[in-house]
């Protein structure tokens, strides 16, 4: 026991540093205090941030309120102050984009879309307008593109109705074309010209033909051919106008008048363009402007033609010369033989024949004139008392001082060549 006490007493411990104790006392209280006050500081910061946000929103609301109150006051007292767009400008804009949408009104528009049933058209209205396919053309079509209507097309349309489902307007080109067609028919009637009409129907009184897109009536009494109505269907006839009355929708035409005018122009020796209609063993029937003429096998070429089909085929286009014309019987005789520069050209080189047709026809007419002049001169030589003479063109006329009483001197008249 004593030894243990001596050992304990004999131990020497280093002295306690007052500096270390003091530093621990100074440090530990601070760390301990910070841990205790950490949560109260965070709550205070959140509260302060919320107060800042609330104050900012309040100020923003007050600012907006002041702006609205100021705007309201200006609208009430001076509504046009600082505005460049005036009331007059507003009315001008309305007049620019507003138009009369009553039926019959014409409007400008631009096609911007097409479909199977028609086309959508922008006419600067509150809604787009529609052009149905039935109103796109005077002719019957299945799609608006057949009438040349594509997106981007700008055209004048006429208002023909309104679609109650969406208040959009219904437009038409057909109505405009209809009016123009009647105007064109009146003009053609005044000019007394011959037009082509396609037969599209018939009734007990005549046939219906399309002219300028309009359906005209041709009475059987005004048709020169003996063909039946069924035979005339889908064929084109030369026609002239008899009556054009848009108010009564009456369009009456005549094939006889057109044929009479065409026949009057068929002078002997004139060259016309024709189309081979049919071939027969004795010749070919040629359509020359609605008149059928016969090109006899003997008048095709100077060389013998054993088979017409080796020279001509139905549908061939060729130039022929009028050889004779019986107006009472409606018969016209044609020739290509007289147009051959050299015999046989129609068989070997028909193109050359057609190129020289007018030149050869002129030669033929000169021969005819010489023959007629000789015939007249012979008559006058033996009958000077007739009181007639020949002028420089070989035409009979009254006797003048240029013709001696004893007849004509025929020494300078060339002999007629073989025709």
Wavefront OBJ file of the C-alpha trace (Angstrom):
o trace
v 0.000 0.000 0.000
v 2.821 2.327 0.879
v 4.659 1.480 -2.174
v 1.635 2.238 -4.314
v 1.300 5.632 -2.585
v 4.884 6.406 -3.182
v 4.519 5.499 -6.828
v 1.543 7.803 -7.275
v 3.216 10.625 -5.409
v 6.336 10.107 -7.348
v 4.594 10.648 -10.716
v 5.293 13.952 -12.345
v 2.671 15.360 -14.687
v 3.339 18.194 -17.024
v 1.736 21.485 -16.016
v -1.601 22.373 -17.522
v -1.319 25.104 -20.109
v -3.605 27.975 -19.399
v -3.501 28.986 -23.032
v -4.954 25.715 -24.214
v -7.696 25.883 -21.665
v -8.505 29.387 -22.587
v -8.667 28.560 -26.337
v -11.049 25.681 -25.746
v -13.284 27.898 -23.694
v -13.259 30.506 -26.374
v -13.878 28.125 -29.313
v -16.394 25.694 -28.006
v -18.954 28.213 -26.813
v -19.064 29.802 -30.234
v -19.522 26.514 -32.129
v -22.165 25.436 -29.724
v -24.031 28.682 -30.034
v -23.949 28.574 -33.862
v -25.471 25.146 -33.905
v -28.227 26.300 -31.691
v -29.002 29.422 -33.732
v -28.770 27.914 -37.306
v -32.466 27.124 -37.725
v -33.746 30.489 -36.454
v -31.516 32.352 -38.991
v -32.888 30.325 -42.023
v -36.498 30.991 -41.149
v -35.758 34.691 -40.835
v -34.160 34.770 -44.345
v -37.163 32.978 -45.934
v -39.505 35.398 -44.274
v -37.506 38.343 -45.475
v -37.467 36.964 -49.090
v -41.228 36.427 -49.027
v -41.702 39.971 -47.873
v -39.563 41.243 -50.778
v -41.583 39.231 -53.365
v -44.856 40.419 -51.895
v -43.706 44.009 -52.038
v -42.560 43.614 -55.691
v -45.933 42.123 -56.757
v -47.755 44.888 -54.984
v -45.697 47.520 -56.711
v -46.285 45.793 -60.109
v -50.028 45.720 -59.506
v -50.033 49.351 -58.566
v -48.032 50.202 -61.677
v -50.438 48.265 -63.956
v -53.390 49.882 -62.243
v -51.940 53.323 -62.898
v -51.316 52.394 -66.558
v -54.880 51.158 -67.069
v -56.336 54.179 -65.335
v -54.209 56.448 -67.496
v -55.210 54.577 -70.685
v -58.862 54.691 -69.723
v -58.679 58.412 -69.102
v -56.978 59.023 -72.454
v -59.536 56.855 -74.315
v -62.329 58.767 -72.628
v -60.983 62.238 -73.199
v -58.604 62.122 -76.185
v -59.075 58.726 -77.937
v -57.191 59.660 -81.171
v -54.189 61.318 -79.550
v -50.937 59.849 -80.919
v -52.739 57.478 -83.337
v -51.561 57.690 -86.989
v -54.487 55.537 -88.290
v -57.393 57.991 -88.501
v -61.105 57.362 -88.787
v -60.946 58.275 -92.479
v -58.239 55.678 -92.947
v -60.455 53.124 -91.268
v -63.393 53.873 -93.572
v -61.096 53.732 -96.606
v -59.905 50.295 -95.541
v -63.481 49.102 -95.174
v -64.363 50.371 -98.642
v -61.283 48.658 -100.091
v -62.113 45.222 -98.756
v -65.879 45.410 -98.634
v -67.996 44.822 -101.752
v -71.551 44.189 -102.815
v -72.218 40.437 -102.564
v -75.644 40.468 -104.200
v -76.390 37.974 -106.983
v -75.150 39.290 -110.315
v -72.259 41.300 -108.840
v -68.923 40.852 -110.623
v -65.840 40.449 -108.423
v -62.136 39.910 -108.982
v -60.618 36.858 -107.353
v -57.603 34.558 -107.260
v -57.896 30.775 -107.276
v -55.844 29.289 -104.427
v -57.101 25.697 -104.285
v -58.870 23.193 -106.567
v -60.564 19.880 -105.863
v -62.742 17.354 -107.645
v -65.868 19.478 -107.231
v -64.583 22.975 -107.986
v -62.163 25.650 -106.798
v -61.720 27.947 -103.800
v -61.312 31.603 -104.727
v -59.940 34.463 -102.623
v -62.076 37.560 -103.225
v -60.779 39.490 -100.174
v -64.042 38.867 -98.337
v -64.544 37.683 -94.757
v -64.538 34.115 -96.101
v -63.387 32.454 -99.319
v -65.778 31.919 -102.223
v -66.385 28.696 -104.141
v -66.535 28.005 -107.878
v -68.433 24.742 -108.554
v -67.285 22.704 -111.544
v -70.679 23.175 -113.228
v -70.126 26.943 -113.153
v -66.520 26.820 -114.382
v -67.236 26.654 -118.117
v -69.927 27.056 -120.733
v -69.016 23.572 -121.949
v -69.608 20.355 -120.011
v -66.459 19.414 -118.079
v -65.616 16.953 -115.307
v -62.844 18.955 -113.606
v -62.117 22.669 -113.393
v -58.619 22.092 -114.788
v -60.234 21.236 -118.144
v -61.304 24.890 -118.277
v -57.772 26.103 -117.523
v -58.453 26.856 -113.861
v -55.402 26.342 -111.636
v -54.141 27.851 -108.359
v -52.819 31.350 -108.978
v -55.317 32.189 -111.737
v -56.782 35.676 -111.295
v -60.091 36.162 -113.048
v -63.345 38.080 -112.930
v -66.262 36.075 -111.527
v -69.932 36.766 -110.988
v -71.794 36.027 -107.754
v -74.618 33.548 -108.398
v -75.571 32.535 -104.863
v -74.588 31.933 -101.246
v -73.793 28.769 -99.349
v -76.004 28.869 -96.271
v -73.841 26.350 -94.392
v -70.840 28.675 -94.033
v -72.058 31.971 -95.557
v -69.511 31.645 -98.395
v -70.375 33.022 -101.824
v -70.937 30.836 -104.900
v -69.183 32.145 -108.017
v -69.542 31.490 -111.742
v -67.506 31.869 -114.911
v -70.183 30.185 -116.989
v -72.566 33.144 -116.661
v -69.925 35.547 -117.964
v -69.043 33.214 -120.849
v -72.755 32.828 -121.635
v -73.192 36.576 -122.092
v -70.038 36.792 -124.212
v -71.244 33.912 -126.409
v -74.490 35.710 -127.237
v -72.551 38.878 -128.006
v -70.269 36.896 -130.303
v -73.243 35.342 -132.126
v -74.790 38.767 -132.697
v -71.499 39.957 -134.135
v -71.181 36.936 -136.433
v -74.754 37.418 -137.628
v -74.040 41.061 -138.448
v -70.944 40.024 -140.394
v -72.971 37.309 -142.177
v -70.212 34.745 -141.848
v -70.293 30.953 -142.064
v -69.565 29.077 -138.822
v -69.142 25.428 -137.907
v -71.682 23.749 -135.645
v -71.505 20.262 -134.135
v -74.785 18.351 -134.118
v -75.463 17.129 -130.562
v -79.171 16.328 -130.650
v -82.339 16.145 -132.705
v -86.113 16.377 -132.457
v -89.020 16.051 -134.852
v -88.432 19.525 -136.294
v -84.670 19.555 -136.809
v -81.293 19.143 -135.155
v -79.509 20.906 -132.301
v -76.000 22.195 -132.994
v -73.409 23.760 -130.690
v -72.176 27.153 -131.899
v -69.900 29.319 -129.707
v -70.885 27.099 -126.783
v -74.628 27.784 -127.273
v -77.248 25.287 -128.419
v -78.785 26.434 -131.680
v -81.667 24.941 -133.659
v -81.377 23.978 -137.323
v -84.789 23.142 -138.894
v -84.831 20.234 -141.342
v -86.029 22.679 -143.979
v -82.703 24.520 -143.571
v -80.495 21.429 -144.033
v -79.228 20.919 -147.576
v -78.372 17.215 -147.288
v -80.814 14.312 -147.396
v -79.230 12.725 -144.323
v -81.384 11.695 -141.377
v -80.991 13.224 -137.940
v -79.266 10.086 -136.670
v -76.737 10.271 -139.503
v -75.965 13.904 -138.684
v -75.254 13.316 -134.979
v -71.678 14.250 -133.926
v -71.000 15.744 -137.367
v -70.074 19.365 -138.055
v -72.213 21.434 -140.403
v -71.470 24.790 -142.027
v -74.118 27.188 -140.713
v -75.263 30.785 -140.913
v -77.324 32.692 -138.367
v -81.022 33.252 -139.052
v -82.163 34.541 -135.649
v -80.203 35.575 -132.555
v -82.496 36.542 -129.653
v -80.882 36.341 -126.222
v -83.989 37.528 -124.343
v -86.072 34.681 -125.782
v -83.099 32.274 -125.825
v -83.701 31.670 -129.524
v -80.774 30.769 -131.744
v -81.861 29.615 -135.207
v -79.357 28.561 -137.853
v -79.367 27.539 -141.507
v -77.214 25.031 -143.323
v -78.755 25.929 -146.696
v -77.672 29.563 -146.488
v -74.125 28.527 -145.589
v -73.982 26.024 -148.448
v -75.296 28.593 -150.922
v -72.521 31.012 -149.944
v -69.900 28.285 -150.164
v -71.105 27.177 -153.572
v -71.081 30.749 -154.857
v -67.351 30.814 -154.191
v -66.684 27.626 -156.175
v -65.551 29.189 -159.421
v -64.386 26.992 -162.265
v -60.612 26.653 -162.084
v -60.358 27.663 -158.393
v -58.188 25.592 -156.054
v -59.680 24.475 -152.735
v -58.502 22.358 -149.829
v -60.430 19.152 -149.277
v -60.490 15.948 -147.236
v -61.061 12.472 -148.661
v -64.321 11.147 -147.225
v -64.714 7.813 -149.002
v -63.415 5.787 -151.933
v -65.486 4.181 -154.666
v -64.425 2.124 -157.694
v -65.191 5.107 -159.934
v -63.555 7.830 -157.807
v -63.153 9.539 -154.431
v -65.636 11.777 -152.613
v -63.929 14.899 -151.259
v -65.321 17.215 -148.572
v -64.618 20.824 -149.591
v -66.005 23.070 -146.862
v -69.151 21.078 -146.203
v -69.765 20.229 -149.863
v -69.055 16.768 -151.256
v -67.325 16.777 -154.625
v -66.374 13.853 -156.835
v -62.799 13.327 -157.928
v -63.365 10.870 -160.764
v -60.714 8.218 -161.283
v -60.013 9.678 -164.725
v -59.266 13.090 -163.150
v -56.714 11.919 -160.573
v -53.724 11.796 -162.916
v -52.718 11.830 -166.561
v -51.345 8.350 -165.954
v -53.809 5.527 -165.553
v -54.896 4.764 -161.969
v -55.973 1.153 -161.616
v -56.508 1.257 -157.840
v -57.518 4.535 -156.200
v -56.406 3.251 -152.779
v -52.779 3.309 -153.956
v -53.038 7.096 -154.391
v -55.628 8.246 -151.840
v -56.918 7.144 -148.453
v -59.913 8.381 -146.382
v -58.787 11.270 -144.182
v -56.118 12.474 -146.613
v -55.945 16.252 -147.078
v -55.281 17.454 -150.601
v -55.697 20.361 -152.988
v -58.185 19.954 -155.803
v -59.376 22.178 -158.626
v -63.035 22.852 -159.363
v -63.706 21.392 -162.789
v -67.463 21.951 -162.918
v -70.293 22.894 -160.591
v -73.950 22.040 -161.104
v -75.677 24.221 -158.507
v -79.162 22.925 -159.299
v -78.206 19.290 -158.765
v -75.610 20.074 -156.110
v -72.808 18.278 -157.931
v -69.195 19.376 -158.005
v -66.570 17.763 -160.228
v -62.961 17.963 -159.068
v -59.564 17.344 -160.596
v -55.967 16.856 -159.541
v -55.017 15.854 -163.045
v -55.122 19.502 -164.194
v -52.729 20.432 -161.381
v -49.921 18.080 -162.402
v -46.774 19.933 -163.563
v -45.892 16.842 -165.582
v -48.105 13.803 -166.315
v -48.064 11.228 -163.530
v -46.886 13.565 -160.754
v -49.995 12.850 -158.699
v -48.915 9.216 -158.482
v -45.166 9.719 -158.103
v -44.922 13.033 -156.228
v -48.263 14.386 -154.945
v -46.458 16.891 -152.685
v -45.093 18.672 -155.764
v -48.598 18.769 -157.240
v -49.969 20.531 -154.150
v -47.031 22.970 -154.061
v -47.620 23.963 -157.697
v -51.429 23.787 -157.493
v -52.132 27.537 -157.653
v -49.606 28.061 -160.444
v -51.044 25.236 -162.564
v -54.597 26.407 -161.866
v -53.668 29.894 -163.082
v -52.380 28.378 -166.315
v -55.611 26.426 -166.666
v -57.705 29.557 -166.167
v -55.671 31.404 -168.796
v -56.378 28.615 -171.269
v -60.072 28.832 -170.433
v -60.008 32.601 -170.963
v -58.258 32.197 -174.321
v -60.836 29.653 -175.449
v -63.699 31.907 -174.407
v -62.107 34.874 -176.151
v -61.766 32.884 -179.363
v -65.403 31.788 -179.140
v -66.609 35.345 -178.641
v -64.385 36.674 -181.378
v -65.662 34.085 -183.828
v -69.226 34.994 -182.969
v -68.609 38.716 -183.445
v -66.748 38.182 -186.695
v -69.792 36.587 -188.208
v -72.338 38.807 -186.434
v -70.965 42.390 -186.262
v -74.485 43.693 -186.243
v -74.979 42.332 -182.733
v -73.622 45.596 -181.365
v -71.213 43.843 -178.974
v -67.453 43.865 -178.689
v -64.701 42.345 -176.545
v -62.752 44.419 -174.085
v -59.119 43.812 -173.186
v -60.167 41.154 -170.658
v -62.092 39.159 -173.253
v -65.503 40.150 -171.862
v -68.430 41.020 -174.125
v -69.544 44.641 -174.010
v -71.330 47.335 -176.039
v -69.893 48.191 -179.458
v -67.510 51.174 -179.305
v -65.469 53.169 -181.774
v -62.590 50.798 -181.056
v -64.374 48.041 -182.983
v -64.673 48.570 -186.738
v -68.012 48.069 -188.379
v -66.715 45.175 -190.478
v -65.640 43.106 -187.469
v -62.466 42.296 -185.561
v -58.903 41.716 -186.671
v -58.176 38.287 -185.205
v -54.629 38.016 -186.456
v -53.118 38.807 -182.982
v -55.321 36.469 -180.956
v -53.299 33.370 -180.031
v -54.862 29.992 -180.773
v -56.453 28.182 -177.872
v -54.298 25.412 -176.447
v -55.513 21.911 -175.749
v -57.281 21.845 -172.418
l 1 2 3 4 5 6 7 8 9 10 11 12 13 14 15 16 17 18 19 20 21 22 23 24 25 26 27 28 29 30 31 32 33 34 35 36 37 38 39 40 41 42 43 44 45 46 47 48 49 50 51 52 53 54 55 56 57 58 59 60 61 62 63 64 65 66 67 68 69 70 71 72 73 74 75 76 77 78 79 80 81 82 83 84 85 86 87 88 89 90 91 92 93 94 95 96 97 98 99 100 101 102 103 104 105 106 107 108 109 110 111 112 113 114 115 116 117 118 119 120 121 122 123 124 125 126 127 128 129 130 131 132 133 134 135 136 137 138 139 140 141 142 143 144 145 146 147 148 149 150 151 152 153 154 155 156 157 158 159 160 161 162 163 164 165 166 167 168 169 170 171 172 173 174 175 176 177 178 179 180 181 182 183 184 185 186 187 188 189 190 191 192 193 194 195 196 197 198 199 200 201 202 203 204 205 206 207 208 209 210 211 212 213 214 215 216 217 218 219 220 221 222 223 224 225 226 227 228 229 230 231 232 233 234 235 236 237 238 239 240 241 242 243 244 245 246 247 248 249 250 251 252 253 254 255 256 257 258 259 260 261 262 263 264 265 266 267 268 269 270 271 272 273 274 275 276 277 278 279 280 281 282 283 284 285 286 287 288 289 290 291 292 293 294 295 296 297 298 299 300 301 302 303 304 305 306 307 308 309 310 311 312 313 314 315 316 317 318 319 320 321 322 323 324 325 326 327 328 329 330 331 332 333 334 335 336 337 338 339 340 341 342 343 344 345 346 347 348 349 350 351 352 353 354 355 356 357 358 359 360 361 362 363 364 365 366 367 368 369 370 371 372 373 374 375 376 377 378 379 380 381 382 383 384 385 386 387 388 389 390 391 392 393 394 395 396 397 398 399 400 401 402 403 404 405 406 407 408 409 410 411 412 413 414 415 416 417 418 419
